[in-house]
């Protein structure tokens, strides 16, 4: 089942608009994206999905990069 079918199924099952169900489903990923874009490089754990973090080697590389890049 693809994600649109799952969202449609949930919307029908719970008698909610599809846009509301999409907001609910995508909110956790939007949160992870926001944390990453903020640049604080904190680890984020999503229950039943996993932990998202910045690889320490990449962080070291970013910190060594000149400011104008």
N, C-alpha and C positions, 0 to 999 in steps of 0.2 A: 504494500500500500504506500503510495507516495504522500508527501506532507500535505498537499492540498486536499487530498481525500480524507486524511486523518482530521484536518481542521474542519472540513465540512461535516464529517461524521460527529465530531464533538459538538459543533454548533447545533446540529439537529438534535442530538441526544439531550443536550442541556437547554434547548430552546433559547439560544443566544445568537446575536448577530455574528456573522463571520468575522467582521472587523474586530469585535471584542475578543473573540477566541484567538485571533492572530496576535493581538496585543499581549494576551496572556502567555501564549506559547513563545513568542519571540522576546519577551521582556528579560528573561535570564541571559540571553545572548547579547542583548543590547547593554545590559549591566556589565558583562565581561568586557565588551568593546569599550565602554566608557572608562573602566578602570585602566585598561591598556592605553587608551588615548590620553589619559591624565598624566601619564609618564611616571607614575610613582613605582611601577613595576612590582606591585603587591601580588601575591598569589591569591587566586580566587577558587574556591571549592563550590561546585554545584552538586548537591546531593544526588546520588544515583547516576551521575554522569562522569565526574572526575574533577581533578584539580588542574587549573590552568596557571602556568607560571612562565616567567622569562628564563631562558637558558642562561646560566651564569656566564658562560663563554661569550654569548652575544651581548650581555650587559657590560662585560669588561670591554668588549670591542666598541660599544657605543660610548662608554665613558672615556676611552682613549682617542676618539675621533675629534678632529678640530671643530671648533664651534661653528665655523662658516659652512660646514657640509650638511 
